[in-house]
């Protein structure tokens, strides 16, 4: 039986960020994922400027640039009724595929001595009070692993939807080429029943990732290309950008919840990333939340001895960093799928640069990782 301090499920940005921070503190860590890497992942692929310090510290910022990640200097919002505004990006933002980002992070995890099992899933989990006995099916090597872990960290992403389609959206993505207007720009085109995100990726490809209400998806016979074609005709700015573009990959989809309460600890299991809470996709903050929440959880676990104190600190820091971001994203996400509201909001934003700057600022985490971690270290007095 393998004995570790932490077993992490999910090798995306939240899981790998947490694993690296724990390993640096001397913890023995194992991370498992049902996928094998490199792999494609449906995601907008926007890395905001608030992530540069953390990704530099993790050792992959320069590697992302070397591998062709695109520097993004403008954020453009449009609506079907013609409104358009350019949102300021202060600092260096990137457009990058999850295939590249996750692979580089996982390489760093392996180099840090973390045990990595790809193509693996938890079969059984038993909490014996002082830790967990875990049975893992490792499909990659056709083995079963017995692991004893003091802590379990769930960073496995969204759960499959339960019930009907009322509170469900779908994220659907494909790669395109021959889209010159997307160079150096991340775009959000608002349409009836959804929005289309466009972001430049490595290899001169462009990620077209749209979010559609599940009920709207049903009315279009579940045809991803038909939905996009209808929106291209509806939104004149989207139509101009997509003119002459060629799709070079198949469509891939994932379910996205509309709302999710913040659950950072449940039944003895810690949570980070999308499984802990949800930030609406309209503001492109998912990768930021994943990376930073993994770091904040690791800091709480390593700096405090009792789970009660760890949870208090983790909750405090999570809400301090993400409350405004989650609120603004939820509000904006509700409005952008209604054409007349989206048009009004974008025209309002376009009136004044200060309004646009404030909206962009509050849509990002309230602090970059270095100041956030130092702040948490200095706030032990409230525990």
N, C-alpha and C positions, 0 to 999 in steps of 0.2 A: 504493500500500500504506500502511495506517495503522500507525504505530509507537507502541507504548504500553509502559509499565513492567509492567502487569499486566492480564491478561484473566481475568475471573471468570465461571464458568459457574454460573448459579443466582442468581435475584434474590429469594430468600427472606431471612429474618433473618440467616443466616450470611453470605451473599454481600453484602448491602447494608451490614451492619455493617462488614465488612472493607473494602468499597469506600470508605465514608465516612472511615474511619481512614487509609487510604492516601492519599486525595485531600487530606486535611488536612496530610499530610506532604509534599505537593507532587508526588506520583506521578501520572502519566498513567494513567488506568484506563478500561477498557471492561468492561461487564457485559452478558451475554446470557442470555436465558431462552427456552425453547421456548414458554412461555405468553404470552398477552397480558393486560395488567392493566387494570382490576381483575379478579380471578378468585377463584372459590371454591377452598378447599383443605381437605382432610380433616385436622383437627387439633383437639386438645382446647381450645386457645385460652386456656390459663391463663398469665398473666404474673405470676410471683412478685414479692414486694416487693424482692428483691435486684436487680431490673432498673430500679427507678425512677431511680437516679442515672445509669445509662447512657442510658436513653431520654430523660431530661431533657437530657443532654449532646448527644444526637443531634438534639434539637429536636422530638421528637414526643410526649412524655409529656402535655403540656397539650392538644395536638391530639387525642390519643386520648380524653381526658375530654370535650373539646368535641364530639366526634363521637358520644358516647354510650357509650363503653366503661364497663362496669359495675364498680364497686368491690366487691371480694369480701372479706368480713370473717370468714367461717367456712369451714372445711374439714371435711366430714362423711364418715366411713367407716361403711359398713354391711355386714352379711353376711346370707346367705340364712337362717341359723338364728336371726336376731333380734338379733345384737350390733350396737351402735351406739356411736360415740364422736365427739366434736368435737375436732378438732385445732386448736391455736392458730396463727393467722397474725399474725406480728409485723411490722407495717408495712402498707403499702397494696399490695394485690394487685388485679389486673384480670382480667376476662373480656372477651375481644375476638376478633372473627373475624379469620382470616388475610387475608380480603379487605380489611379496613380496615387492619390492621397493615402488611401488605406494601405496600399502596398508599401509605401515608404515608411509609414508609421509602424507597420508590422515588422519591417526589417529592423527598425530601431529597437523594438520590443525584444526581438530575438537576440540582437547584439547586447542587450542589457542583461541577458541571462534568464529571461522569463521563459517558462515552458509554454510552447504554443502547439495546440492540437487543432488542425484544420479538418473539416469534414467530421465534426464531433458534436454530440448533443448529450445533455443530461438525461439519463433514463430514470434514476431514482435519487431522491434527496432526503436524508434523515437528519433532523436536528436533535442532537443528543444533549443539548444544554450547554456544553462547553465548546461547541463547534458543529461541523457537519460531516457526515459520511456521504460521499457522492459516488454514484455509479455512472460512468460516462461511456457511451457507445462511440468508439472511434472508427467511423466507417472507412476512413482513409487507409488504415492498416488492418481493418477487420479485427479489432481488439475491443475488449472491455477494460476500462481503467477504474481502479478503486482509489479515490482521492479523499484524504482527510484534510479539511480546510477549516481554519478558525473563522473565516469570514467568506460569505458568498456575495458577489457583486453582480447584479443583473444590469447589463448594458446592451441588451439584445434588441432594442428598438421597439417599434410599434407592435402591439398585439393584433391578431386577426379580429375583425369586427364581430360584435355580438348583436343580434337582433336585426332590425330593419335598416333602411338606407337613410333615415331621417338625419342623422348626425354624422354621416360618412361622406368623405370626398375621395377621389382617386388622384394620385400623382402619376402622370404618364409622360414618358420621355423617349426621345430618339436623337441620334446624332445627325447633323446636316453639314454639308459643305456648300461653297459658293454663296456665302452670305456676308459680303464685304461691310455692310453697314453695322454688323455686330462687332467689328474689330474694336477692342478696347472699351466696350460698353456692355453693361448688364442692363437688360430691359424687362419691364413688366407691362404687358399689354392687357388691359381690363376688358372683359367681354361679358355677354349675357350668360350667367351660370358658371363662370370660371375665369381664370387668368392664365396668360402664357408668359413664361419666363424664358428669356434668351440670354445665353452666357457663353462667351468664347472659351474653348478648351484647347488643350495641347493638340499637336498634329494638324493645326489649321482646321479643326472641326469646331462646330458650334452645337451646344446643347440646347435643344428645344424641349423644355419640361413644363407641361401645363397641369394645372389643378382644375378639376371639374367636379361639380356636385354630382353625387352618385345618381340621383334621380334624373338629372339632365343627361347623363351618360346613357341611361336606359332608354330615353326617348330617341337617341341617335343609334339605336340598334347595337350599342357597345362597339362602335367602329371608331377607333382612335383617329384615323385619317379623316373621316367624315367630320368629326367635331372640329378638328383644326381647320379644315377647308371652309367650314361655315364661319368660323371666327375670322379667318383671313378676309372673307368677303365683308364681314361686319365692321372690322376695325381698319380704317384706312392706313394707319401707321404700320400696323402689323402686315398688311398687304404689301406695302412698299418694301419692308425688310425681307419678306419671304419671297419676293419676286426673283425667279431664277434659281432658288435654292434647291438642293438635291438631298433627299434623305439617303443616308448610307448605313443605317442600322435598323434593326427591327424595333418596334415599340415595346417598351417594358412598363409595367404598371405596379403600383403599390397602393394599398388602402391607407387613408389618412383620417384620423379622427378630427372632428371639429373642436371638441372640448375635451380636456382631461384635467382632473384635479392633480395637484402636486402630491406625489407619494414617493418619499425618499427612503422609506424604511418600512418593510412589511413582512411579518412572519419571520423575523430574524435576518431578512435579506436586504442588503443595501441596493439602491437604484441610482443610475446615472444616465444622462442622455434622454432620448425620446421616451423610454419606458418610465422615466420618473415624472415627466410632465410633457406638455406639448406647447410648442410655439408655432403660431400660424405661419405657413410657408410664404405668405405675401411679402414679408419683410426680409426674407433670406437670411435668417439668423440661426438656422438649425445646427450648422457645423460649429458655430461659435459657442452655442449652449452646450453641445456635446463635449467639445474640447475642455471648456472651462469647468463644467460640472464634474468631469472626471478628476481634474486637478483639485477642486475644492473638497471632494469626497476623500481623496487620498490624504490631503492635509489633515482633515478632521480625524481620520483613522489613525494616523501616525503620531499626531500631536497630543491626543487624549487617550486615557485608559478605559474609561467607562463608556458603554454604548449610549447611556443617557446624555452624557456630555458631548459625545460625538454627534449625536442627532441634533442636539440644540445648536451646536456650532454650524453644522452642515446646513440646517434649515435657515438659520440666520443669514449665512453667507449666500445661500442660493437665492433667497428672496431679495437680499440687498443688491445682488448683481442682475437679477432677471425680472423683477416685478414689473418695472415700467416697460421693459421690452415686451413681455408677454401681453400686457394690457393693450399697448399700442398695436401690436401685431394682431390681436384678436379683434379689435375694433376695425382696423383697416381691412382685415380678411373678410369681415361681415359686409363691408361696404363695396368692395371692389367688384363683386359679382353682380352688382346692380348698375347698369350703364349710366343712368342719370345721376346717381349718387357719386359714382366714380368720376364722372365728368366734372361735377361740382367741386369735389375735393381736389382734383388735380388743378383746376383753374384757381382755386383758393391758394394752393401751394405755390403756383406760378406767380402770384401777385408780388410776393415779397421773399427775398433771399433769406432773411432771418427766420421766417416760418419754415422754409425748406430745410435750413440748417438744423433748426431745433427738432424737426420731425425725424431727420436722418440720425441725429445724435441719440434721441430717445428710443430709436428702433434697434440700437446696438447695446451690448452689455454695458452696465454703468461704470465698469472699471476694467482695464486690461489686467491680464493675469498677474503680472509681477506686483503691481500695487495691491491687487486683491488678496494675494497670498500673504504679503507682508502685513496688510491690514488685519487679516484673520489671526496671524501670529500675535499681534499686539492687543487683541481683544479678549484675552483669556479671563479678564476680570468679570465678564458677564456670566461665566459658567458657574 
